[in-house]
Amino acid sequence: MITGTTKLLGVIGHPVEHSLSPVMHNAAIAQLGLDYIYLPFPIKPENLEVAIAGLAAIDVVGFSVTIPHKQAIIPLLAEISPIAQAIGAVNTVTRHNNQWVGTNTDIEGFISPLQTTYQQDWSQKTAVILGNGGAARAVVAGCYQLGFAEIHVIGRNPQRLKEFQHSWESSPIADNLQVHPWDNLAKLIPEANLLVNTTPIGMYPHVDESPVSVEEMANLQTGAIAYDLIYIPQPTKFLQYAQQQGAIAIDGLEMLVQQGVAALKIWLQRETLPVDVMRQALRQHLGLENRG
């Protein structure tokens, strides 16, 4: 029942109608029996500033931020967390003392399955990250937070790679970070304890594509972790190739769930949430509930 007292949460983006956030957040809200609703708000880039003021005017409690607003929103916020500052992107905004405060829960989403399932000392380990876009920034920061000795980023565009490296120069992360052209991929794969795909290659409907060929993947260490931020299809070709080499596979669905859990904790100011209900709602929505 939505009434005049129902509190509002949402996600802003353009386009936003395909967002899966309402599915998992409303499932959690219903399970907790709270008088909240989580809505998708389609906002064009040119309307961002007026929309943010409008969300404040109608007393929205908080909202998620997706493409293309993750960076553009920063100047419109009163404050952003150090973590969001390091990544240079905001994905979660909350109302605090009548002001908008931004943070980034993508790091938490990324590292959560690594911490819970594979509790180990990462300080002697090497991470190899494919892609150098916004998602790669959160992954780099997450790998640094976990304590990886070496973080290698591989990209196709030399100019963007250079900018990517330059953007970390004033951060302690710079000491652990190296960037490489795509040609270095074959050389780096044997060194990877964690291999992460942050590119859209292999995402539905291009389900037969992989950023790494089956021949290149043959050099991945047995027992390495292959992590694909894509969650449709399950598993991606990238993860199929990795599993053939005896690698541990993690798909992007858990990152989506965990970054959502971290955001909902901030908005609802509760430590315990029905994570299983959120995960199950997504799996059902995506037609995965009868699969492993």
Backbone torsions as a table, in degrees:
resi	resn	phi	psi	omega
1	MET	NA	118.6	176.2
2	ILE	-98.0	125.6	-178.9
3	THR	-129.5	-173.7	179.1
4	GLY	-67.4	-15.8	-179.6
5	THR	-98.2	-5.2	-178.5
6	THR	-63.2	128.8	-179.3
7	LYS	-85.0	145.9	-173.9
8	LEU	-105.1	133.2	168.8
9	LEU	-127.5	165.9	178.5
10	GLY	-173.6	-174.4	176.3
11	VAL	-131.5	133.4	177.1
12	ILE	-109.0	140.5	179.2
13	GLY	-178.4	178.3	176.2
14	HIS	-157.3	105.7	0.5
15	PRO	-79.7	164.7	-177.7
16	VAL	-134.3	-3.8	-175.1
17	GLU	-66.1	-19.1	-179.4
18	HIS	-92.9	1.2	-177.7
19	SER	-60.1	137.4	177.6
20	LEU	-91.6	-5.2	-177.5
21	SER	-58.8	-43.5	179.0
22	PRO	-58.6	-34.7	-178.8
23	VAL	-60.2	-51.8	-174.7
24	MET	-77.3	-37.2	-177.5
25	HIS	-70.0	-41.6	179.6
26	ASN	-69.1	-29.8	175.4
27	ALA	-64.1	-42.9	179.5
28	ALA	-66.2	-43.9	-179.2
29	ILE	-60.8	-43.6	179.5
30	ALA	-63.6	-42.8	-179.6
31	GLN	-62.1	-37.1	-178.7
32	LEU	-82.2	-10.1	179.5
33	GLY	67.4	33.9	-177.0
34	LEU	-95.8	151.4	179.8
35	ASP	-88.6	65.8	178.9
36	TYR	-130.3	159.4	169.5
37	ILE	-140.7	143.2	-179.7
38	TYR	-114.5	119.4	-171.7
39	LEU	-120.7	148.5	172.0
40	PRO	-83.0	130.7	177.6
41	PHE	-115.5	103.6	177.7
42	PRO	-74.5	118.0	-176.9
43	ILE	-129.9	119.5	178.0
44	LYS	-71.3	149.9	-178.3
45	PRO	-52.0	-40.5	-177.5
46	GLU	-70.1	-13.8	-179.7
47	ASN	-103.0	5.1	-171.7
48	LEU	-58.2	-49.2	-175.1
49	GLU	-61.6	-47.4	-178.9
50	VAL	-68.3	-33.0	179.3
51	ALA	-66.2	-41.8	-179.9
52	ILE	-62.6	-41.0	176.3
53	ALA	-63.7	-39.2	179.3
54	GLY	-64.9	-40.6	179.0
55	LEU	-63.6	-35.7	176.2
56	ALA	-67.1	-41.8	-177.3
57	ALA	-63.0	-33.1	179.9
58	ILE	-98.0	16.7	171.6
59	ASP	64.2	37.1	174.3
60	VAL	-64.8	134.4	-176.0
61	VAL	-73.4	-39.7	-179.4
62	GLY	-177.4	169.2	-179.0
63	PHE	-155.9	154.9	173.6
64	SER	-87.1	155.7	179.3
65	VAL	-124.6	126.2	176.8
66	THR	-125.2	-176.1	-176.4
67	ILE	-54.6	134.4	8.0
68	PRO	-106.4	25.4	-169.2
69	HIS	-98.5	-1.8	-169.8
70	LYS	-60.7	-29.6	178.0
71	GLN	-101.8	-36.7	-177.0
72	ALA	-62.9	-25.5	-176.5
73	ILE	-76.1	-20.5	-172.2
74	ILE	-53.6	-48.3	-179.4
75	PRO	-66.0	-14.3	-177.7
76	LEU	-91.3	-1.5	-177.7
77	LEU	-102.4	148.9	-179.5
78	ALA	-72.2	-29.7	-173.6
79	GLU	-156.0	145.0	170.2
80	ILE	-132.1	147.8	-175.7
81	SER	-68.8	156.4	177.8
82	PRO	-55.7	-35.4	-178.0
83	ILE	-66.9	-41.5	178.0
84	ALA	-67.0	-35.1	178.1
85	GLN	-64.0	-43.9	-179.4
86	ALA	-63.3	-41.4	-179.5
87	ILE	-77.2	-30.5	-176.5
88	GLY	80.1	25.3	179.9
89	ALA	-154.4	147.9	178.9
90	VAL	-118.4	133.8	175.0
91	ASN	-122.5	-3.7	-177.9
92	THR	-141.6	127.3	-178.8
93	VAL	-126.1	138.9	178.6
94	THR	-134.9	154.3	-179.8
95	ARG	-89.8	122.2	-178.8
96	HIS	-138.3	122.9	-177.2
97	ASN	50.1	46.1	178.8
98	ASN	61.4	24.3	177.0
99	GLN	-133.9	153.9	177.5
100	TRP	-86.5	129.0	179.2
101	VAL	-121.4	131.3	-176.0
102	GLY	-111.7	147.9	173.5
103	THR	-144.6	-175.0	178.2
104	ASN	-135.4	118.5	-179.2
105	THR	-100.4	3.9	-179.9
106	ASP	-63.8	-34.9	179.3
107	ILE	-62.5	-48.8	179.8
108	GLU	-59.2	-41.7	178.3
109	GLY	-61.1	-42.7	-177.9
110	PHE	-67.8	-46.3	-172.5
111	ILE	-82.1	-19.0	-174.7
112	SER	-54.0	-51.6	179.3
113	PRO	-66.1	-26.1	177.8
114	LEU	-71.8	-36.8	-178.7
115	GLN	-76.1	-39.5	-174.4
116	THR	-78.4	-36.9	-173.6
117	THR	-93.9	-31.7	-172.8
118	TYR	-128.5	63.2	-178.5
119	GLN	-66.7	109.0	180.0
120	GLN	-153.1	171.2	178.0
121	ASP	-85.3	115.7	-177.2
122	TRP	-90.9	-1.5	-168.5
123	SER	-67.6	-15.5	176.3
124	GLN	-106.9	11.6	-170.0
125	LYS	-102.7	160.5	-179.6
126	THR	-119.4	130.6	176.0
127	ALA	-107.7	135.7	175.5
128	VAL	-120.2	122.4	-173.6
129	ILE	-115.6	124.8	179.8
130	LEU	-93.2	120.4	179.8
131	GLY	105.3	153.2	-178.8
132	ASN	-138.8	39.6	176.2
133	GLY	-93.5	-159.8	-177.9
134	GLY	-61.8	-40.9	-179.0
135	ALA	-64.9	-36.2	179.6
136	ALA	-63.3	-31.1	179.6
137	ARG	-63.1	-44.6	179.1
138	ALA	-65.5	-37.1	-179.9
139	VAL	-68.1	-41.8	176.8
140	VAL	-59.2	-48.3	-179.6
141	ALA	-63.5	-37.1	178.2
142	GLY	-65.9	-43.1	178.6
143	CYS	-63.7	-38.9	177.9
144	TYR	-64.3	-43.4	179.8
145	GLN	-62.1	-36.6	178.4
146	LEU	-72.6	-19.6	175.7
147	GLY	99.4	21.0	179.4
148	PHE	-57.5	138.6	179.9
149	ALA	-69.6	-42.3	-178.5
150	GLU	-132.0	136.7	177.2
151	ILE	-126.4	115.5	-179.5
152	HIS	-110.1	130.0	177.6
153	VAL	-115.1	130.3	-178.6
154	ILE	-114.8	129.6	179.4
155	GLY	-139.0	164.9	-177.2
156	ARG	-95.5	-24.9	-175.2
157	ASN	-101.7	109.1	-174.3
158	PRO	-56.8	-39.1	-179.2
159	GLN	-65.0	-45.8	-179.8
160	ARG	-67.1	-34.3	176.6
161	LEU	-62.7	-44.1	179.8
162	LYS	-62.3	-43.7	178.5
163	GLU	-63.5	-39.6	180.0
164	PHE	-60.2	-48.8	-179.7
165	GLN	-63.8	-43.4	-179.0
166	HIS	-59.5	-36.7	-175.4
167	SER	-66.0	-17.8	179.7
168	TRP	-99.2	1.9	-169.8
169	GLU	-57.6	-34.5	-178.0
170	SER	-91.1	8.9	-178.7
171	SER	-106.7	149.7	176.7
172	PRO	-63.1	-18.1	179.3
173	ILE	-60.7	-29.1	-175.8
174	ALA	-54.8	-32.5	-178.3
175	ASP	-66.6	-27.9	-176.8
176	ASN	-99.3	-6.8	-169.0
177	LEU	-102.8	133.1	171.7
178	GLN	-130.8	142.4	176.7
179	VAL	-113.0	150.7	-174.0
180	HIS	-141.9	148.8	170.9
181	PRO	-70.8	160.5	-175.7
182	TRP	-59.1	-27.0	179.6
183	ASP	-58.5	-23.4	-177.4
184	ASN	-83.6	-0.4	-174.8
185	LEU	-55.1	-51.0	-176.4
186	ALA	-58.6	-35.1	-178.4
187	LYS	-72.3	-32.3	-174.2
188	LEU	-86.4	-28.6	-175.7
189	ILE	-55.8	-43.2	179.9
190	PRO	-62.2	-22.8	-178.1
191	GLU	-84.4	-14.7	-169.9
192	ALA	-75.7	124.5	167.2
193	ASN	-89.9	-25.7	175.8
194	LEU	-135.0	123.3	179.4
195	LEU	-118.2	117.9	-173.1
196	VAL	-117.8	129.5	173.2
197	ASN	-98.3	113.5	175.7
198	THR	-107.0	4.2	179.6
199	THR	-85.7	163.5	177.0
200	PRO	-84.5	6.1	-176.7
201	ILE	-67.9	122.5	-178.5
202	GLY	102.3	-4.7	179.1
203	MET	-73.7	146.2	176.0
204	TYR	-52.2	135.5	7.7
205	PRO	-90.8	4.8	-176.7
206	HIS	-88.5	58.2	-168.5
207	VAL	-72.4	-12.2	-178.9
208	ASP	-96.1	4.5	-178.4
209	GLU	-99.2	153.9	175.0
210	SER	-146.6	142.0	177.3
211	PRO	-69.1	-17.8	-180.0
212	VAL	-122.0	130.3	-179.8
213	SER	-74.9	162.2	179.2
214	VAL	-62.0	-33.2	178.9
215	GLU	-67.9	-43.8	179.5
216	GLU	-65.0	-40.3	-177.5
217	MET	-67.1	-21.8	-179.5
218	ALA	-59.8	-19.2	-179.2
219	ASN	-93.4	2.8	178.2
220	LEU	-72.1	138.5	179.7
221	GLN	-63.0	142.2	170.7
222	THR	-64.0	134.3	179.9
223	GLY	89.4	-5.0	173.4
224	ALA	-67.8	163.7	177.6
225	ILE	-106.5	126.3	173.8
226	ALA	-106.8	128.0	-172.2
227	TYR	-129.2	118.8	179.0
228	ASP	-111.7	124.6	-179.5
229	LEU	-72.3	-11.6	176.6
230	ILE	-75.9	140.4	177.6
231	TYR	-119.7	-0.4	171.8
232	ILE	-132.1	119.4	4.1
233	PRO	-82.2	171.2	173.5
234	GLN	-121.1	121.7	-13.5
235	PRO	-82.4	158.3	175.1
236	THR	-72.2	165.6	175.5
237	LYS	-56.9	-41.8	178.6
238	PHE	-53.6	-47.6	-179.4
239	LEU	-72.9	-33.9	176.9
240	GLN	-61.4	-46.9	179.2
241	TYR	-60.3	-41.8	-178.0
242	ALA	-65.3	-41.8	-178.9
243	GLN	-65.5	-31.8	177.1
244	GLN	-62.9	-23.9	179.1
245	GLN	-92.8	5.7	-179.3
246	GLY	82.7	19.8	178.1
247	ALA	-83.1	158.8	174.5
248	ILE	-87.9	132.6	-176.0
249	ALA	-109.1	135.5	172.8
250	ILE	-128.2	131.2	177.6
251	ASP	-103.0	174.3	-172.1
252	GLY	-75.8	-8.4	-176.9
253	LEU	-64.2	-39.4	-178.3
254	GLU	-67.8	-36.0	176.1
255	MET	-63.1	-42.3	178.3
256	LEU	-59.7	-45.9	-180.0
257	VAL	-62.8	-48.9	-172.5
258	GLN	-70.5	-34.4	176.9
259	GLN	-69.2	-31.5	176.8
260	GLY	-69.1	-40.5	177.5
261	VAL	-60.3	-46.2	-178.9
262	ALA	-61.3	-39.5	179.1
263	ALA	-67.4	-45.3	-177.5
264	LEU	-63.8	-33.9	176.6
265	LYS	-61.0	-39.7	179.8
266	ILE	-66.4	-48.9	-176.1
267	TRP	-67.4	-42.7	-175.3
268	LEU	-89.4	-11.0	-177.5
269	GLN	53.1	49.1	175.6
270	ARG	-130.9	146.5	-179.0
271	GLU	-88.8	-27.0	-175.2
272	THR	-110.4	126.1	179.8
273	LEU	-131.5	154.4	179.2
274	PRO	-78.7	76.3	-175.6
275	VAL	-58.6	-42.3	-179.3
276	ASP	-60.2	-37.5	179.6
277	VAL	-65.7	-40.7	179.0
278	MET	-64.9	-45.6	-179.6
279	ARG	-63.4	-44.4	-178.1
280	GLN	-65.2	-39.4	179.3
281	ALA	-61.1	-41.0	178.5
282	LEU	-67.5	-45.7	-178.6
283	ARG	-61.1	-40.2	179.3
284	GLN	-65.2	-46.1	-179.5
285	HIS	-60.1	-36.7	-177.7
286	LEU	-89.5	1.8	178.7
287	GLY	72.5	30.3	-177.1
288	LEU	-108.4	2.1	-169.5
289	GLU	-65.2	-19.8	-179.8
290	ASN	-98.8	10.0	-178.7
291	ARG	-113.9	165.5	-176.2
292	GLY	-65.7	NA	NA
